[in-house]
Amino acid sequence: MLSVVIPSRNGARLLRRSLPPLLDDLGDLGEIVVVDDGSKDDTTDAVAEAGDDRISLVFRSGPRGFCFAVNRGMREARGDLLLLMNNDVEPEPGALGAMVESAASVTTDVCALAPRILRPDGTDEGGCAVRLRHGLPLVDLEGRGVPYPSGACSLFTRESWERLGGLDSRFAPIYWEDVDLGLRARRMGMRVGRVPGAAVRHQHAATMGSSSESMALRERNRLLLAAQSPLPDGWRFRFRLWLPVHLLLARITGNRPFLEGYRQYRRLLREGS
């Protein structure tokens, strides 16, 4: 059975767009679990309007965050196949079936399966990887570096998800937690598989946008990843070597998101010590 887990916070508008094609493609493969992460909009109405008993709506309280919502949804899901899908992602016809079919022959060294994840400009982020550039983690959509399962859309077996331990709450509320998951998978000898015959459409950044607060949060978690996630040999040294240079350049150029992200990162380190 397939369980599609959709974390959502104030995403009623996106759900009204994404649920109909998702239900069409789901057919009798399984269920949809929408996790409402403390929304203040009409998310409940948006789910009810779909009028389908294959959808369940889970409400959660406590600290807000993508990681908390996803982990809760995976626990609530009934399927042995767990498809993480953003509320701004829509499958193309046949995508879910192709992924389920591929999962039937997946080996234990595969942590997740990724379809083609197409942005509006046609860019495929399904083969994303992380590498270092001047000491800082950088997402590489051409797959150069360590592959990771995209938080936009990735299929896990329940066994692999539980083996990985879910998303790390240190990255709450959002950003870089999927990269951390890929780095942990690499350490465990696992890899990301691809399903080129499946495609989904991703309205990239439709959920969080690109405000100054959002950009600072991205920088905070990028620094946290470089400082504490299980990096390949030599990466941590390069990060520490380059960090003073990036701070100096940020002050000279007035890069406020980086400086604010660094301030938040330092606060997290103090609170965790």
C-alpha positions as CSV (number, residue, x, y, z in Angstrom):
1,M,0.0,0.0,0.0
2,L,1.2,3.5,-0.9
3,S,0.8,6.4,1.6
4,V,1.4,9.9,0.2
5,V,2.4,12.1,3.1
6,I,1.9,15.9,2.5
7,P,3.2,18.3,5.2
8,S,1.3,21.6,5.0
9,R,1.3,24.9,6.8
10,N,-1.1,27.6,5.5
11,G,-1.1,25.8,2.2
12,A,-4.8,25.7,1.5
13,R,-4.4,27.4,-1.9
14,L,-1.7,24.9,-2.9
15,L,-3.7,21.9,-1.7
16,R,-6.7,23.0,-3.8
17,R,-4.4,22.8,-6.8
18,S,-2.4,19.7,-6.0
19,L,-4.9,17.3,-4.5
20,P,-7.2,16.7,-7.6
21,P,-4.4,15.5,-10.0
22,L,-2.8,13.6,-7.1
23,L,-6.1,11.8,-6.4
24,D,-6.5,11.0,-10.1
25,D,-3.1,9.4,-10.3
26,L,-3.4,7.6,-6.9
27,G,-6.3,5.5,-8.0
28,D,-6.6,2.4,-5.8
29,L,-2.9,2.4,-4.9
30,G,-3.4,3.7,-1.4
31,E,-4.0,6.8,0.8
32,I,-3.1,10.5,1.2
33,V,-2.1,11.8,4.7
34,V,-2.1,15.6,4.9
35,V,-0.4,16.9,8.1
36,D,-1.6,20.4,9.1
37,D,1.3,22.0,10.9
38,G,-0.7,24.6,12.8
39,S,-2.2,26.4,9.8
40,K,-4.2,29.6,10.3
41,D,-5.9,29.5,6.8
42,D,-8.8,27.2,5.6
43,T,-6.7,24.1,5.1
44,T,-9.5,22.0,6.7
45,D,-12.0,23.3,4.1
46,A,-9.5,22.7,1.2
47,V,-9.1,19.0,2.2
48,A,-12.9,18.6,2.7
49,E,-13.6,20.1,-0.7
50,A,-11.7,17.2,-2.3
51,G,-14.5,15.0,-1.0
52,D,-12.5,11.8,-0.9
53,D,-12.2,9.2,1.8
54,R,-8.7,8.3,0.6
55,I,-7.5,11.5,2.3
56,S,-7.0,11.9,6.1
57,L,-6.1,15.2,7.8
58,V,-3.8,15.0,10.8
59,F,-3.5,18.1,13.1
60,R,-0.4,18.6,15.0
61,S,0.6,20.9,17.8
62,G,3.9,21.8,19.4
63,P,6.9,23.4,17.6
64,R,6.3,24.1,14.0
65,G,8.5,22.6,11.3
66,F,8.7,20.5,8.1
67,C,10.6,17.8,9.9
68,F,8.0,17.4,12.7
69,A,5.1,17.4,10.2
70,V,6.8,14.8,7.9
71,N,7.9,12.5,10.8
72,R,4.3,12.6,12.2
73,G,2.8,11.9,8.9
74,M,5.1,8.9,8.3
75,R,4.0,7.5,11.7
76,E,0.3,8.0,11.0
77,A,0.6,6.5,7.5
78,R,-0.6,2.9,7.0
79,G,1.4,2.0,3.9
80,D,4.6,0.0,3.5
81,L,5.6,2.5,0.9
82,L,5.9,6.2,2.0
83,L,5.9,8.9,-0.5
84,L,7.0,12.3,0.8
85,M,5.4,15.0,-1.3
86,N,5.3,18.8,-0.9
87,N,1.9,20.6,-1.1
88,D,3.2,22.4,-4.2
89,V,4.0,19.2,-6.2
90,E,1.6,17.6,-8.7
91,P,2.3,14.2,-10.3
92,E,2.1,13.7,-14.1
93,P,-0.2,10.8,-15.1
94,G,1.2,7.4,-14.2
95,A,3.9,8.8,-12.0
96,L,2.8,7.1,-8.8
97,G,2.2,3.8,-10.5
98,A,5.7,3.9,-12.0
99,M,7.3,4.6,-8.6
100,V,5.4,1.8,-6.9
101,E,6.4,-0.6,-9.6
102,S,10.1,0.4,-9.2
103,A,9.9,0.0,-5.5
104,A,8.9,-3.7,-5.9
105,S,12.4,-4.5,-7.0
106,V,14.3,-2.0,-4.8
107,T,17.4,-3.4,-2.9
108,T,18.2,-2.8,0.7
109,D,21.0,-0.4,-0.2
110,V,18.6,2.1,-1.7
111,C,17.4,4.7,0.9
112,A,14.8,6.3,-1.4
113,L,13.5,6.5,-5.0
114,A,13.3,9.9,-6.8
115,P,11.2,10.7,-9.9
116,R,12.0,13.5,-12.3
117,I,11.0,16.6,-10.3
118,L,10.4,19.3,-12.8
119,R,10.5,23.0,-12.0
120,P,8.5,25.5,-14.1
121,D,11.6,26.2,-16.2
122,G,12.0,22.5,-16.9
123,T,14.9,22.0,-14.6
124,D,15.0,18.5,-13.1
125,E,15.8,18.5,-9.4
126,G,15.2,14.8,-8.9
127,G,18.9,14.0,-9.2
128,C,20.0,16.7,-6.7
129,A,23.3,16.3,-4.8
130,V,25.3,18.4,-2.3
131,R,28.9,19.5,-2.8
132,L,31.2,22.1,-1.4
133,R,32.0,25.3,-3.1
134,H,34.5,27.5,-1.3
135,G,33.8,25.6,1.9
136,L,30.1,25.9,1.9
137,P,27.5,23.3,1.0
138,L,25.9,23.9,-2.3
139,V,22.9,22.1,-4.0
140,D,23.9,20.7,-7.4
141,L,21.0,19.8,-9.6
142,E,23.3,18.0,-12.0
143,G,24.1,15.4,-9.4
144,R,27.7,16.3,-8.7
145,G,28.4,15.5,-5.1
146,V,26.5,13.4,-2.6
147,P,23.0,12.6,-3.8
148,Y,20.1,13.1,-1.4
149,P,16.3,12.4,-1.5
150,S,14.6,15.6,-2.3
151,G,12.1,16.9,0.3
152,A,9.8,17.8,-2.6
153,C,9.1,14.2,-3.6
154,S,10.8,11.0,-2.6
155,L,9.6,7.5,-2.1
156,F,10.8,5.4,0.9
157,T,10.0,1.9,2.0
158,R,8.9,1.9,5.6
159,E,12.0,-0.2,6.4
160,S,14.4,2.3,4.9
161,W,12.6,5.3,6.5
162,E,12.7,3.8,10.0
163,R,16.3,2.7,9.5
164,L,17.3,6.3,8.6
165,G,15.4,7.6,11.7
166,G,13.4,10.3,9.9
167,L,14.2,13.9,9.5
168,D,16.4,15.7,12.1
169,S,14.5,18.2,14.2
170,R,17.6,20.4,14.5
171,F,16.8,21.8,11.1
172,A,13.3,23.0,12.1
173,P,11.4,24.8,10.9
174,I,12.7,24.0,7.4
175,Y,15.6,23.8,4.9
176,W,18.5,21.3,4.4
177,E,16.9,18.5,6.4
178,D,16.7,16.4,3.3
179,V,20.3,17.0,2.5
180,D,21.2,15.9,6.0
181,L,19.1,12.7,5.4
182,G,21.2,12.0,2.3
183,L,24.4,12.4,4.2
184,R,23.3,10.1,6.9
185,A,22.2,7.6,4.2
186,R,25.7,7.8,2.7
187,R,27.3,7.1,6.0
188,M,25.1,4.0,6.3
189,G,26.1,2.7,2.9
190,M,22.8,3.6,1.2
191,R,22.1,5.5,-2.0
192,V,19.3,7.2,-3.8
193,G,17.7,5.4,-6.8
194,R,16.0,7.1,-9.7
195,V,12.7,6.4,-11.5
196,P,13.1,8.3,-14.9
197,G,9.7,7.0,-16.1
198,A,7.9,9.0,-13.4
199,A,7.6,12.8,-13.3
200,V,6.1,15.4,-11.0
201,R,5.8,19.1,-11.3
202,H,7.2,21.3,-8.5
203,Q,6.3,24.9,-8.1
204,H,9.7,25.6,-6.5
205,A,9.6,27.9,-3.4
206,A,5.8,28.2,-3.6
207,T,5.6,27.1,0.0
208,M,8.2,29.3,1.8
209,G,8.9,32.0,-0.8
210,S,12.2,34.0,-0.8
211,S,11.8,36.6,1.9
212,S,14.8,37.9,3.9
213,E,13.7,35.8,6.8
214,S,13.6,32.7,4.6
215,M,17.0,33.4,3.1
216,A,18.5,33.8,6.6
217,L,17.0,30.5,7.6
218,R,18.5,28.8,4.6
219,E,21.9,30.2,5.5
220,R,21.5,29.2,9.2
221,N,20.7,25.6,8.3
222,R,23.4,25.4,5.7
223,L,26.0,26.3,8.3
224,L,24.4,23.9,10.8
225,L,24.7,21.1,8.2
226,A,28.4,21.9,7.5
227,A,29.1,21.9,11.2
228,Q,27.2,18.9,12.5
229,S,26.1,16.5,9.7
230,P,28.2,13.5,8.7
231,L,30.2,15.0,5.9
232,P,32.7,13.3,3.5
233,D,36.3,13.3,4.5
234,G,37.9,16.8,4.3
235,W,34.6,18.7,4.0
236,R,34.5,19.9,7.6
237,F,38.1,21.2,7.5
238,R,37.3,23.1,4.3
239,F,34.2,24.6,5.9
240,R,36.1,25.9,8.9
241,L,38.9,27.2,6.7
242,W,36.6,29.2,4.5
243,L,34.0,30.4,7.1
244,P,36.0,33.5,8.2
245,V,36.4,34.5,4.6
246,H,32.7,34.3,3.9
247,L,31.9,36.3,7.1
248,L,34.4,39.0,6.0
249,L,32.9,39.2,2.5
250,A,29.4,39.3,3.9
251,R,30.2,42.3,6.0
252,I,31.9,44.1,3.1
253,T,29.1,43.5,0.7
254,G,26.3,43.9,3.2
255,N,25.0,40.3,2.8
256,R,22.4,40.5,5.5
257,P,20.8,37.0,5.1
258,F,24.2,35.4,5.5
259,L,25.1,37.5,8.6
260,E,21.7,36.9,10.2
261,G,21.9,33.2,9.4
262,Y,25.3,33.1,11.0
263,R,24.0,34.8,14.1
264,Q,21.1,32.3,14.4
265,Y,23.6,29.4,13.8
266,R,25.8,30.6,16.6
267,R,22.8,30.8,18.9
268,L,21.8,27.3,18.0
269,L,25.3,26.0,18.8
270,R,25.3,27.8,22.2
271,E,21.8,26.4,23.1
272,G,23.0,22.9,22.1
273,S,26.2,23.0,24.1
